[in-house]
């Protein structure tokens, strides 16, 4: 009597890719929140326009990679303020220690 092996590699890969995409989207949302918190009156914020313009896109698959992003669009002075206060970099620094826990949560 022989056992039949039912290979489900493609299904498993698709499931894990979905889980990792969700995890990266959550990580990007947390980075966005932390970056916005870095801007306050006297520390890169005057009107709130830059703070509102910080946005993370939903993560997506590109071939064998999963990509997400957090950035600013439509605010000409965003780079100048970022060079002074590193608001997105600080957001990444704050979220980095919990990123693996977020991935674990989504991949269980």
PyMOL commands that set and color helices and strands:
alter all, ss='L'
color gray80, all
select helices_A, chain A and resi 9-37+49-53+78-85+87-106
alter helices_A, ss='H'
color red, helices_A
select strands_A, chain A and resi 40-41+44-45+54-62+65-72
alter strands_A, ss='S'
color yellow, strands_A
deselect
rebuild
show_as cartoon
